[in-house]
């Protein structure tokens, strides 16, 4: 078998390549793909670290938003979300992004 011969074929038509310049509308505000990725990382850390989760959900510590490189507008938006727990916080973030 030749080295260049493929062992399997991947259908890429069903998995479009993400556009790094594409923006999504969340709560009337456009977020870049980078900011969406950073918010995903922030939420993942909140799932694993209870103290971090409390800082995110209870106190809305702007320092953690800045740590993830989020814009001041995004930080203000995230700090304004009304949620009693991480699940409600996540629902509020994704509410406008679900199509």
N, CA, C and O atoms as a GROMACS GRO file, in nm:
protein
  396
    1UNK      N    1   0.085  -0.117   0.000
    1UNK     CA    2   0.000   0.000   0.000
    1UNK      C    3   0.090   0.124   0.000
    1UNK      O    4   0.187   0.132   0.076
    2UNK      N    5   0.058   0.218  -0.082
    2UNK     CA    6   0.136   0.340  -0.091
    2UNK      C    7   0.112   0.426   0.033
    2UNK      O    8   0.002   0.426   0.088
    3UNK      N    9   0.215   0.499   0.076
    3UNK     CA   10   0.201   0.584   0.194
    3UNK      C   11   0.097   0.693   0.174
    3UNK      O   12   0.032   0.735   0.270
    4UNK      N   13   0.080   0.738   0.054
    4UNK     CA   14  -0.015   0.846   0.028
    4UNK      C   15  -0.159   0.796   0.016
    4UNK      O   16  -0.253   0.876   0.011
    5UNK      N   17  -0.176   0.665   0.013
    5UNK     CA   18  -0.311   0.609  -0.001
    5UNK      C   19  -0.386   0.623   0.132
    5UNK      O   20  -0.333   0.590   0.238
    6UNK      N   21  -0.506   0.670   0.124
    6UNK     CA   22  -0.587   0.687   0.245
    6UNK      C   23  -0.648   0.554   0.287
    6UNK      O   24  -0.694   0.475   0.204
    7UNK      N   25  -0.648   0.531   0.417
    7UNK     CA   26  -0.708   0.409   0.470
    7UNK      C   27  -0.858   0.425   0.488
    7UNK      O   28  -0.932   0.327   0.488
    8UNK      N   29  -0.902   0.545   0.503
    8UNK     CA   30  -1.044   0.574   0.517
    8UNK      C   31  -1.073   0.712   0.461
    8UNK      O   32  -0.983   0.794   0.446
    9UNK      N   33  -1.197   0.736   0.431
    9UNK     CA   34  -1.239   0.863   0.373
    9UNK      C   35  -1.324   0.939   0.476
    9UNK      O   36  -1.416   0.882   0.533
   10UNK      N   37  -1.295   1.064   0.498
   10UNK     CA   38  -1.371   1.147   0.590
   10UNK      C   39  -1.460   1.240   0.509
   10UNK      O   40  -1.413   1.312   0.421
   11UNK      N   41  -1.588   1.237   0.541
   11UNK     CA   42  -1.682   1.327   0.473
   11UNK      C   43  -1.684   1.459   0.548
   11UNK      O   44  -1.747   1.471   0.653
   12UNK      N   45  -1.615   1.558   0.495
   12UNK     CA   46  -1.606   1.688   0.561
   12UNK      C   47  -1.724   1.779   0.530
   12UNK      O   48  -1.734   1.888   0.585
   13UNK      N   49  -1.812   1.737   0.442
   13UNK     CA   50  -1.926   1.821   0.408
   13UNK      C   51  -2.024   1.834   0.524
   13UNK      O   52  -2.097   1.933   0.532
   14UNK      N   53  -2.027   1.735   0.614
   14UNK     CA   54  -2.118   1.743   0.728
   14UNK      C   55  -2.054   1.812   0.848
   14UNK      O   56  -2.123   1.843   0.945
   15UNK      N   57  -1.924   1.837   0.842
   15UNK     CA   58  -1.853   1.903   0.950
   15UNK      C   59  -1.780   2.024   0.895
   15UNK      O   60  -1.659   2.017   0.868
   16UNK      N   61  -1.850   2.135   0.877
   16UNK     CA   62  -1.783   2.252   0.819
   16UNK      C   63  -1.673   2.306   0.911
   16UNK      O   64  -1.685   2.301   1.033
   17UNK      N   65  -1.570   2.356   0.851
   17UNK     CA   66  -1.459   2.413   0.926
   17UNK      C   67  -1.506   2.543   0.991
   17UNK      O   68  -1.565   2.628   0.924
   18UNK      N   69  -1.480   2.561   1.122
   18UNK     CA   70  -1.525   2.683   1.188
   18UNK      C   71  -1.454   2.806   1.133
   18UNK      O   72  -1.334   2.802   1.103
   19UNK      N   73  -1.527   2.911   1.120
   19UNK     CA   74  -1.472   3.037   1.071
   19UNK      C   75  -1.431   3.121   1.192
   19UNK      O   76  -1.518   3.161   1.270
   20UNK      N   77  -1.301   3.150   1.209
   20UNK     CA   78  -1.257   3.225   1.327
   20UNK      C   79  -1.308   3.369   1.328
   20UNK      O   80  -1.305   3.434   1.432
   21UNK      N   81  -1.356   3.418   1.215
   21UNK     CA   82  -1.405   3.555   1.209
   21UNK      C   83  -1.556   3.562   1.222
   21UNK      O   84  -1.613   3.672   1.227
   22UNK      N   85  -1.622   3.447   1.228
   22UNK     CA   86  -1.767   3.444   1.244
   22UNK      C   87  -1.803   3.488   1.385
   22UNK      O   88  -1.735   3.453   1.481
   23UNK      N   89  -1.908   3.565   1.396
   23UNK     CA   90  -1.952   3.611   1.526
   23UNK      C   91  -2.091   3.558   1.554
   23UNK      O   92  -2.171   3.538   1.462
   24UNK      N   93  -2.119   3.533   1.680
   24UNK     CA   94  -2.251   3.487   1.721
   24UNK      C   95  -2.317   3.594   1.805
   24UNK      O   96  -2.250   3.671   1.874
   25UNK      N   97  -2.447   3.599   1.798
   25UNK     CA   98  -2.523   3.698   1.872
   25UNK      C   99  -2.568   3.637   2.004
   25UNK      O  100  -2.642   3.538   2.005
   26UNK      N  101  -2.525   3.694   2.114
   26UNK     CA  102  -2.568   3.652   2.248
   26UNK      C  103  -2.617   3.775   2.321
   26UNK      O  104  -2.543   3.872   2.335
   27UNK      N  105  -2.739   3.771   2.366
   27UNK     CA  106  -2.798   3.881   2.443
   27UNK      C  107  -2.783   4.014   2.369
   27UNK      O  108  -2.760   4.118   2.431
   28UNK      N  109  -2.797   4.011   2.239
   28UNK     CA  110  -2.787   4.133   2.161
   28UNK      C  111  -2.645   4.182   2.140
   28UNK      O  112  -2.625   4.291   2.087
   29UNK      N  113  -2.548   4.103   2.179
   29UNK     CA  114  -2.408   4.143   2.169
   29UNK      C  115  -2.333   4.041   2.085
   29UNK      O  116  -2.349   3.921   2.106
   30UNK      N  117  -2.252   4.086   1.992
   30UNK     CA  118  -2.174   3.995   1.907
   30UNK      C  119  -2.047   3.951   1.978
   30UNK      O  120  -1.968   4.034   2.023
   31UNK      N  121  -2.029   3.820   1.987
   31UNK     CA  122  -1.908   3.764   2.045
   31UNK      C  123  -1.825   3.700   1.935
   31UNK      O  124  -1.879   3.635   1.845
   32UNK      N  125  -1.695   3.718   1.942
   32UNK     CA  126  -1.607   3.653   1.846
   32UNK      C  127  -1.593   3.506   1.883
   32UNK      O  128  -1.628   3.465   1.994
   33UNK      N  129  -1.543   3.428   1.791
   33UNK     CA  130  -1.519   3.286   1.817
   33UNK      C  131  -1.421   3.271   1.933
   33UNK      O  132  -1.433   3.179   2.014
   34UNK      N  133  -1.324   3.361   1.942
   34UNK     CA  134  -1.227   3.356   2.051
   34UNK      C  135  -1.295   3.376   2.186
   34UNK      O  136  -1.266   3.303   2.281
   35UNK      N  137  -1.384   3.474   2.195
   35UNK     CA  138  -1.453   3.498   2.322
   35UNK      C  139  -1.545   3.382   2.358
   35UNK      O  140  -1.557   3.347   2.475
   36UNK      N  141  -1.609   3.323   2.260
   36UNK     CA  142  -1.694   3.207   2.287
   36UNK      C  143  -1.610   3.092   2.342
   36UNK      O  144  -1.653   3.022   2.434
   37UNK      N  145  -1.491   3.072   2.286
   37UNK     CA  146  -1.401   2.968   2.334
   37UNK      C  147  -1.357   2.998   2.477
   37UNK      O  148  -1.352   2.908   2.561
   38UNK      N  149  -1.325   3.123   2.504
   38UNK     CA  150  -1.283   3.161   2.639
   38UNK      C  151  -1.396   3.142   2.740
   38UNK      O  152  -1.370   3.098   2.853
   39UNK      N  153  -1.518   3.173   2.703
   39UNK     CA  154  -1.632   3.151   2.792
   39UNK      C  155  -1.650   3.002   2.816
   39UNK      O  156  -1.681   2.962   2.929
   40UNK      N  157  -1.632   2.920   2.715
   40UNK     CA  158  -1.639   2.775   2.732
   40UNK      C  159  -1.534   2.727   2.833
   40UNK      O  160  -1.564   2.644   2.919
   41UNK      N  161  -1.413   2.778   2.822
   41UNK     CA  162  -1.306   2.742   2.916
   41UNK      C  163  -1.340   2.786   3.057
   41UNK      O  164  -1.319   2.713   3.153
   42UNK      N  165  -1.393   2.907   3.070
   42UNK     CA  166  -1.433   2.961   3.198
   42UNK      C  167  -1.540   2.872   3.263
   42UNK      O  168  -1.532   2.842   3.382
   43UNK      N  169  -1.638   2.831   3.185
   43UNK     CA  170  -1.745   2.745   3.237
   43UNK      C  171  -1.691   2.607   3.274
   43UNK      O  172  -1.733   2.549   3.374
   44UNK      N  173  -1.599   2.555   3.196
   44UNK     CA  174  -1.539   2.426   3.227
   44UNK      C  175  -1.464   2.431   3.359
   44UNK      O  176  -1.474   2.338   3.440
   45UNK      N  177  -1.391   2.537   3.381
   45UNK     CA  178  -1.319   2.551   3.508
   45UNK      C  179  -1.417   2.563   3.624
   45UNK      O  180  -1.392   2.509   3.732
   46UNK      N  181  -1.527   2.633   3.602
   46UNK     CA  182  -1.627   2.647   3.708
   46UNK      C  183  -1.688   2.512   3.746
   46UNK      O  184  -1.725   2.491   3.862
   47UNK      N  185  -1.698   2.422   3.649
   47UNK     CA  186  -1.750   2.288   3.678
   47UNK      C  187  -1.654   2.208   3.766
   47UNK      O  188  -1.698   2.124   3.845
   48UNK      N  189  -1.526   2.234   3.754
   48UNK     CA  190  -1.425   2.155   3.824
   48UNK      C  191  -1.376   2.218   3.954
   48UNK      O  192  -1.324   2.148   4.041
   49UNK      N  193  -1.392   2.348   3.969
   49UNK     CA  194  -1.336   2.420   4.084
   49UNK      C  195  -1.447   2.495   4.156
   49UNK      O  196  -1.498   2.596   4.107
   50UNK      N  197  -1.486   2.445   4.273
   50UNK     CA  198  -1.599   2.501   4.348
   50UNK      C  199  -1.577   2.648   4.388
   50UNK      O  200  -1.668   2.729   4.377
   51UNK      N  201  -1.456   2.680   4.434
   51UNK     CA  202  -1.427   2.820   4.473
   51UNK      C  203  -1.438   2.913   4.353
   51UNK      O  204  -1.493   3.023   4.363
   52UNK      N  205  -1.384   2.868   4.240
   52UNK     CA  206  -1.392   2.948   4.118
   52UNK      C  207  -1.539   2.966   4.077
   52UNK      O  208  -1.580   3.075   4.036
   53UNK      N  209  -1.617   2.859   4.089
   53UNK     CA  210  -1.759   2.865   4.055
   53UNK      C  211  -1.831   2.968   4.142
   53UNK      O  212  -1.913   3.045   4.092
   54UNK      N  213  -1.800   2.969   4.272
   54UNK     CA  214  -1.862   3.068   4.362
   54UNK      C  215  -1.824   3.210   4.323
   54UNK      O  216  -1.907   3.301   4.327
   55UNK      N  217  -1.697   3.230   4.286
   55UNK     CA  218  -1.653   3.363   4.241
   55UNK      C  219  -1.726   3.404   4.114
   55UNK      O  220  -1.756   3.522   4.095
   56UNK      N  221  -1.755   3.309   4.028
   56UNK     CA  222  -1.823   3.337   3.902
   56UNK      C  223  -1.971   3.365   3.924
   56UNK      O  224  -2.023   3.467   3.878
   57UNK      N  225  -2.038   3.276   3.993
   57UNK     CA  226  -2.184   3.284   4.004
   57UNK      C  227  -2.230   3.377   4.117
   57UNK      O  228  -2.324   3.454   4.099
   58UNK      N  229  -2.164   3.371   4.232
   58UNK     CA  230  -2.210   3.449   4.347
   58UNK      C  231  -2.159   3.593   4.346
   58UNK      O  232  -2.237   3.686   4.365
   59UNK      N  233  -2.029   3.612   4.324
   59UNK     CA  234  -1.972   3.747   4.334
   59UNK      C  235  -1.949   3.814   4.199
   59UNK      O  236  -1.926   3.935   4.193
   60UNK      N  237  -1.955   3.736   4.089
   60UNK     CA  238  -1.930   3.789   3.954
   60UNK      C  239  -1.801   3.870   3.950
   60UNK      O  240  -1.799   3.984   3.903
   61UNK      N  241  -1.695   3.810   4.000
   61UNK     CA  242  -1.564   3.872   4.010
   61UNK      C  243  -1.510   3.907   3.871
   61UNK      O  244  -1.482   3.818   3.790
   62UNK      N  245  -1.498   4.036   3.844
   62UNK     CA  246  -1.448   4.082   3.713
   62UNK      C  247  -1.305   4.036   3.687
   62UNK      O  248  -1.263   4.028   3.571
   63UNK      N  249  -1.230   4.008   3.792
   63UNK     CA  250  -1.092   3.963   3.775
   63UNK      C  251  -1.086   3.830   3.699
   63UNK      O  252  -0.993   3.808   3.621
   64UNK      N  253  -1.183   3.742   3.722
   64UNK     CA  254  -1.180   3.616   3.649
   64UNK      C  255  -1.218   3.635   3.503
   64UNK      O  256  -1.168   3.564   3.416
   65UNK      N  257  -1.306   3.731   3.476
   65UNK     CA  258  -1.340   3.760   3.337
   65UNK      C  259  -1.219   3.816   3.263
   65UNK      O  260  -1.192   3.780   3.149
   66UNK      N  261  -1.146   3.905   3.330
   66UNK     CA  262  -1.026   3.964   3.271
   66UNK      C  263  -0.918   3.858   3.251
   66UNK      O  264  -0.843   3.863   3.153
   67UNK      N  265  -0.910   3.762   3.344
   67UNK     CA  266  -0.811   3.654   3.334
   67UNK      C  267  -0.829   3.574   3.206
   67UNK      O  268  -0.732   3.521   3.151
   68UNK      N  269  -0.952   3.566   3.158
   68UNK     CA  270  -0.979   3.491   3.034
   68UNK      C  271  -0.978   3.581   2.911
   68UNK      O  272  -1.014   3.538   2.802
   69UNK      N  273  -0.937   3.705   2.928
   69UNK     CA  274  -0.919   3.794   2.814
   69UNK      C  275  -1.048   3.841   2.749
   69UNK      O  276  -1.051   3.871   2.629
   70UNK      N  277  -1.156   3.848   2.827
   70UNK     CA  278  -1.285   3.892   2.772
   70UNK      C  279  -1.290   4.043   2.767
   70UNK      O  280  -1.233   4.111   2.853
   71UNK      N  281  -1.357   4.096   2.667
   71UNK     CA  282  -1.366   4.241   2.650
   71UNK      C  283  -1.446   4.301   2.765
   71UNK      O  284  -1.523   4.231   2.831
   72UNK      N  285  -1.427   4.431   2.791
   72UNK     CA  286  -1.503   4.496   2.897
   72UNK      C  287  -1.655   4.484   2.877
   72UNK      O  288  -1.729   4.470   2.974
   73UNK      N  289  -1.700   4.490   2.752
   73UNK     CA  290  -1.844   4.477   2.725
   73UNK      C  291  -1.894   4.338   2.762
   73UNK      O  292  -2.002   4.323   2.821
   74UNK      N  293  -1.816   4.236   2.729
   74UNK     CA  294  -1.854   4.098   2.762
   74UNK      C  295  -1.850   4.077   2.912
   74UNK      O  296  -1.936   4.010   2.968
   75UNK      N  297  -1.751   4.135   2.979
   75UNK     CA  298  -1.743   4.125   3.124
   75UNK      C  299  -1.866   4.187   3.190
   75UNK      O  300  -1.922   4.130   3.283
   76UNK      N  301  -1.907   4.303   3.141
   76UNK     CA  302  -2.026   4.369   3.196
   76UNK      C  303  -2.150   4.285   3.173
   76UNK      O  304  -2.234   4.271   3.262
   77UNK      N  305  -2.162   4.229   3.053
   77UNK     CA  306  -2.276   4.143   3.022
   77UNK      C  307  -2.280   4.021   3.113
   77UNK      O  308  -2.385   3.990   3.170
   78UNK      N  309  -2.166   3.952   3.129
   78UNK     CA  310  -2.162   3.834   3.214
   78UNK      C  311  -2.192   3.868   3.360
   78UNK      O  312  -2.260   3.793   3.430
   79UNK      N  313  -2.142   3.982   3.405
   79UNK     CA  314  -2.167   4.024   3.543
   79UNK      C  315  -2.314   4.059   3.567
   79UNK      O  316  -2.361   4.054   3.680
   80UNK      N  317  -2.385   4.094   3.462
   80UNK     CA  318  -2.526   4.133   3.477
   80UNK      C  319  -2.623   4.015   3.475
   80UNK      O  320  -2.742   4.033   3.501
   81UNK      N  321  -2.575   3.896   3.446
   81UNK     CA  322  -2.663   3.779   3.439
   81UNK      C  323  -2.715   3.744   3.577
   81UNK      O  324  -2.638   3.732   3.673
   82UNK      N  325  -2.846   3.728   3.587
   82UNK     CA  326  -2.911   3.690   3.713
   82UNK      C  327  -2.923   3.538   3.718
   82UNK      O  328  -2.997   3.479   3.640
   83UNK      N  329  -2.849   3.475   3.809
   83UNK     CA  330  -2.852   3.330   3.820
   83UNK      C  331  -2.818   3.289   3.964
   83UNK      O  332  -2.734   3.351   4.029
   84UNK      N  333  -2.885   3.186   4.012
   84UNK     CA  334  -2.862   3.137   4.147
   84UNK      C  335  -2.756   3.027   4.151
   84UNK      O  336  -2.699   3.000   4.256
   85UNK      N  337  -2.731   2.964   4.036
   85UNK     CA  338  -2.632   2.855   4.032
   85UNK      C  339  -2.569   2.849   3.893
   85UNK      O  340  -2.607   2.924   3.803
   86UNK      N  341  -2.473   2.760   3.878
   86UNK     CA  342  -2.399   2.751   3.752
   86UNK      C  343  -2.488   2.708   3.636
   86UNK      O  344  -2.469   2.753   3.523
   87UNK      N  345  -2.584   2.622   3.664
   87UNK     CA  346  -2.676   2.577   3.558
   87UNK      C  347  -2.756   2.694   3.503
   87UNK      O  348  -2.769   2.709   3.381
   88UNK      N  349  -2.811   2.777   3.589
   88UNK     CA  350  -2.887   2.894   3.545
   88UNK      C  351  -2.796   2.992   3.471
   88UNK      O  352  -2.837   3.053   3.372
   89UNK      N  353  -2.673   3.007   3.519
   89UNK     CA  354  -2.578   3.096   3.454
   89UNK      C  355  -2.548   3.048   3.312
   89UNK      O  356  -2.546   3.128   3.218
   90UNK      N  357  -2.526   2.919   3.296
   90UNK     CA  358  -2.499   2.862   3.164
   90UNK      C  359  -2.619   2.876   3.073
   90UNK      O  360  -2.603   2.908   2.955
   91UNK      N  361  -2.739   2.854   3.125
   91UNK     CA  362  -2.860   2.870   3.043
   91UNK      C  363  -2.875   3.013   2.994
   91UNK      O  364  -2.914   3.036   2.879
   92UNK      N  365  -2.845   3.109   3.080
   92UNK     CA  366  -2.855   3.250   3.041
   92UNK      C  367  -2.755   3.283   2.931
   92UNK      O  368  -2.785   3.359   2.840
   93UNK      N  369  -2.637   3.226   2.940
   93UNK     CA  370  -2.533   3.252   2.839
   93UNK      C  371  -2.574   3.195   2.705
   93UNK      O  372  -2.556   3.260   2.602
   94UNK      N  373  -2.628   3.074   2.705
   94UNK     CA  374  -2.659   3.008   2.580
   94UNK      C  375  -2.799   3.036   2.527
   94UNK      O  376  -2.831   2.992   2.416
   95UNK      N  377  -2.881   3.106   2.601
   95UNK     CA  378  -3.021   3.128   2.562
   95UNK      C  379  -3.036   3.187   2.423
   95UNK      O  380  -3.118   3.139   2.344
   96UNK      N  381  -2.959   3.289   2.391
   96UNK     CA  382  -2.970   3.354   2.260
   96UNK      C  383  -2.887   3.286   2.152
   96UNK      O  384  -2.899   3.319   2.035
   97UNK      N  385  -2.803   3.190   2.192
   97UNK     CA  386  -2.716   3.125   2.096
   97UNK      C  387  -2.779   2.998   2.038
   97UNK      O  388  -2.729   2.945   1.939
   98UNK      N  389  -2.887   2.950   2.098
   98UNK     CA  390  -2.954   2.829   2.050
   98UNK      C  391  -3.040   2.866   1.931
   98UNK      O  392  -3.118   2.961   1.937
   99UNK      N  393  -3.025   2.790   1.823
   99UNK     CA  394  -3.103   2.818   1.702
   99UNK      C  395  -3.196   2.705   1.673
   99UNK      O  396  -3.270   2.710   1.575
   0.00000   0.00000   0.00000
